[in-house]
Amino acid sequence: SLGDAHDVRFDPGVIRSPPFSRAAHPRLHLVGHEQNTVPRAQSGKIAQKLRGSGEVPSFALHRFDLVGDDETSIALLAQPELTDHAVAVLGRALLARGAGSASPDFTAVVAAPDARDVVVVVDGDGPRLERSDVSTEPTVVGDSAARLLLLWGRQPGDPRRLTAPGGTEALATLRSLLAGY
């Protein structure tokens, strides 16, 4: 009983009630509280690298769409983990839309300096992306960020960031294949 001051201290549990309604007060800052949004379904190795990198992949993906060809976007898109994700997780999806635009025995190597090559393969097993450690004649060469944009079905603002030693026809076929999803 409250009148006798029994068990009434700084935290009177008897008088607890839900808080009164009031205007919403957001407690999170969009940028300051952004979390790594890499899905758990990805392979542990890629997810571990992304979590350990300190970078926020969602901003790498969306920032380029909003800002463009600047140094920060290029640095974020050049992360090898993003290319690994495109090859290992998104590979078939990235090629699904343009799958009929190449001959059934098409192979192209998309290279970037100081990085493992990405090989675009169309054969009896269907279109797919693969990684290669074997040095072969590249079909297309570009910096890592420009190469990732090509894989996503996009192109850098400065087209000189991609060159086509395999010829412009091979580059056109690659762009048709990698039409995005």
N, C-alpha and C positions, 0 to 999 in steps of 0.2 A: 504494500500500500504506500502510495507516494506521500501521503500526509505524514506518515511516521518516519520518512526518509530511509526506508529500508532498501538497500541495494541500489540507491540512486547516486551515481557518481558522474563522471564525465561522459559516460556512454550509456544512457538509459535505454536499453533495448526495448522496453515496453512502449516507448513513444515513437519508434521508428515508423516512417511512412515513405511512400514513393515521393521523389522530388516533384515540386510544383512544375507545371508546364511553363515554358519560356521560349524565347527565340533561340533557334539553333546556334550553337557556337562551335564551329569546326575546330578540332584540335590538331588536325594533321596539315602539314604544309605539303603541297603537291610535289615539289622538288625535294625538299628536305627529308620526307618520309617515303620516297619512292622505293619500292622493293624490287628485287630481281624477279622478273616475271617469266623466267625460262620454265617451261612445263616440266613436270617431274617425269613424264613419259620418255624423255630423251635419255640417251645413254649416260651412265653415271660419270664417265670420264669427261664428256663435254660439259655437263652440268657442274661438275666439280671445278673445271677450269674457269667457267663463267663466274661461279660464286667466289672463287679465289682471286679473280682479276681485279675486283674493286670497281669495275665498270658496270654500268647499268645497260644491258642489251636493249631494253625497250627504247631508250633514248637514242641509241645508235641507229635503230631501225626507223624510228619516227622523226628524229631530228633532221635527217637528210631530206625527207619529204618536205619539211617545213622551211628549212634554211637554205639548203643547196650545197654547192661545191666549195665549201670553205675548209680551212685547215682542220678544224675540230671534227667536222663530219668525215673527212678523209681518214683521220686518225682512228675514229671510232669504227668505221666500216672496214678498216684494214686489219682488225683483230682476226687472227687465224681461227679463233673459235667460231666466228660467224660463218666463215667459209666451210668449216667442218660441219656445222649445223645444216647449212644449205645442201651439202653433199649427202650426209648421213641420214638426215630426217626429211628434208624437203625434196630431195632429188627427183623422184618420180613425179611428184606433184608439179614441180617447176616445168617439167617437160610434157605433161599430159595435154595441155592445150594445143601445143604445136607439134605433137607427135607425128602427124601425117605429112609434115613438110620436108622430111629428109628421106633419102633412100634407105632401105633396110640394112645397108652395110656401112653406114656413116659413122666415122670416128673423128673427133676433133680434140686437140689438146689446147686448153686455155691456161696460159702460164702467167706467172707474176714473179718478178725478181725475188730471190731469196725465200721462195715459198714452194711447197709441193704443188705439182701440177694438178689440175682438174681435167678429167677426160670425159667428154660427152660421147656416149656410145648409143647407137641405134642398131640392134641386131634382132635375131629371132627371139631373144628374151625380153624385147621391148626397149624403150628408151630409158636411160639411166645416167647418173653422174657417178664417177669413181675418182678416187685419189690415186696418184701414181708417184712413186719415188724414182722411177726410171726416167732419165732425161731423153726426151724425144723431140723431134722438130715441132715447135708450137704452131698451131693454126692461128691463134690470137694471143697477143701479149699485151698486158696492161699492168698498172699498179694494182695492189691487192684490193683496194676499195673499188676501183673501176671494174675489176674482174667480178667481184661480188655483185655489183649492180647489173652486169651482163647476165649473170646466173639468175638474178631475180626478174629478168625481163625488162630491165631499164638500161639507161645509158647515162654516162656522166655528162655534165654540162659542157665540158670541153672534150669533144670527140677525139682529140689528139692523144688522150690518155689511153686509148686502145689502138693498137696497130694490128694489121692482118698479114703476117708473113705468108700465110696459107692462101692468100688472095681474098679479094672482096666478095667473091661468090660464096666462099666458105663462111665468111663473116655473116653474110646475108642469111645463109642457111641456119647458122647458129642463132641469130636473132629471131628467126621464124620459129625454131625449135623452142627457144627459151622465151616464149611469149608471155610468161607469167601464169599465174593461176587465179 
